[in-house]
Amino acid sequence: MEIVEDIKIKEDFITLGQFIKVLDLISSGGEAKSFLLSADVKINQEADNRRGRKLYKGDLVIINSKKYRVC
């Protein structure tokens, strides 16, 4: 069974850059671009490293093999 961590958001969407900051993978928004260039990121099974990519409730985000669900 796969372990998926649920990440709750208050708004209708969150950007990928904001999302990785919420996960404490980066300490500031300025680090998002370089982090995303070096990380293996998939959103709903498609590779995507755009920090402005909008994530909506129900999206599955995989960052370096760790899975998160936007709730």
Secondary structure, DSSP 8 states (H G I E B T S, - for coil): ---EEEE--SSSEEEHHHHHHHTTS-SSGGGHHHHHHHS-EEETTEE---TT-EEETT-EEEETTEEEEE-
